[in-house]
Amino acid sequence: MKELILIFLLGSSLSAFQFGTVNLGKETGKKAIKQWQEKTTQTEDELYRPRDSRLLWISEPVEGWAYWGSIAISGDTIYMGTSGIDGSPSGAEYTNTICAINKSDGKIKWKFNIDEDEVVKGAITVANDGTIYFITIDMPYYDAHSTDHGGATYLYALNSDGTKKWKKICSSVTEPHFWGQTSPAIDSDGIIYIYVNVSTSMPTNNAVIALNPSDGSEKWRYELQHAEYSIWPAPTVSSGVVYAQSTDSLYAISSSTGGFLWKASGGNSVITSPVINSSGDIYCGQGRYLIAYSSTGVKKLEFDAKADIYAQPVIGEDGTIYLVTSAKNKTDTNKKAGYFWAINSSNGSAKWMFDIDQWMYDEHDKEWKTSDCYGPAVVGKDGTIYFTTEYKYLWALNPDGTMKDIYDLTQMPSSGDNWTGGQVTYSALVIDEEGILYRTDTATRNRKNYCAILAIKTHSYGIANSPWPKGYKNNKNTNSK
């Protein structure tokens, strides 16, 4: 494929050169798509499409939406949470669940029914003792255009057999339009940390809260001001410090006492959960910028990712920061999809940018799609980087930014699988030690959403041995180092 190398010189003293590949127009994109479709799928004219050999299984579908909840793996079990909202699509009603799924074949071991009108709002987190934690929010017939406040926020703890250990109300009201994610972090002692909205009036406040694992009792809380209509990402724990982003600052809080340590200016209504490298530096998304701070809160670098960042960055074994963006607030109005960046962690320069616009042409609809990237990437043990988009694709990239493989999630199932998904997800990708990558997916049947997990064979055989190889740090999603 012909490529044009484009080099940008950024004026900021905190950034260096950025460069990337830019496609050469719609015809180039169409040709590339057709070449890969011929390699990996049959044509639509054939009566029967066999299953792609890389797709090992599709789990038993359950009602709901696989949107916010990142799956976790512990032992031979995968945990998935659902987020079906009554009235979406019109007339649909849901009982949301936490499902324990057999890793070998996708069969459901058990299901725990969440209380009525609650949706799972972030990653499932598994502690070392097998306890399963997750956060839910009341969203009954939630109207995205309403100015009413949402319902209560809850933290659940389940035993490994699916029975409820305890449930704690975290706040009686949430700010309106909370469409982001939040999930618990767990340290090596099993202490749970959450970051939630606790306001019942304006100005809105958030709180970092530390909880005892035995009964959910509160150890301490630290409240901070937060803007309305914003995301509350999961807190991050490292070396006795809890890090949490607000709309105007990054906060460092003592994990033992809840005492204030420092705060560094910087923030946005769109923010990510921080990640920590091997030197203790902190990286986090703020709007369309990746910002790095030292362990004492000194700003070290700033990188313009050209569009808003919703997904937590990840780190490769050589320290490279891998960052995927949405297509929102993009600087290039002609851009169709989010960016995927590899960034030098020492100076903030771009190593490369993988341009996915050429894959956004839909042959069936005969139009170019716009596609956000919401879910964090994952770095495999062999250095391969995997990421997914809102529009049906999963990519595998080599460490030099060249494409290793592509997976069309709408074409991988066979005709007999009765699964036509490829829908948007915030879920972090997961790879187990057998080289199987797991991605949540959603399909709509008879005006109701159903979700499942796709198990896809790779050659990565586990996640990289790096400071932060995937979203939420590890396959248990503890978000702690």
Buried (B, 14 or more C-beta within 10 A) or exposed (E): EEEEEEEEEBEEEBBBEBBBBBBEEEEBBEEBBEEBBEEBBBEEEEEEBEBBEBBBBBBBBBBBBBBBBBBBBBEEBBBBBBBBBBBBEEEBEBBBBBBBBBBEEBEBBBBBEBEEBBBBBBBBBBBEEBBBBBBBBBBEEBEEEEEEBBBBBBBBBBEBEBEEBBBBEBBEBBBBBBBBBBBBBBBEEEBBBBBBBBBEEEEBBBBBBBBEBEEBEEBBBBEBEBBBEBBBBBBBBBEEBBBBBBBBBBBBBBBBEBEEBBBBEBBBBBBBBBBBBEEBBBBBBBBBBBBBBEBEBEBBBBBBBBBBBBBBBBBBBEBBBBBBBBBBBBEEEEBBBBBBBBBBBEEBBBBBBBBBBBBBBEEEEEEBBBBBBBBBBBBBBBBBBBBBBBBBBBBBBEBEBEBBBBBBBBBBBBEEBEBBBBBBBBBBBBBBEBBBBBBBBBBBEEEBBBBBBBBBBBEBBBBBEBBBBBBBBBBBBBBBB
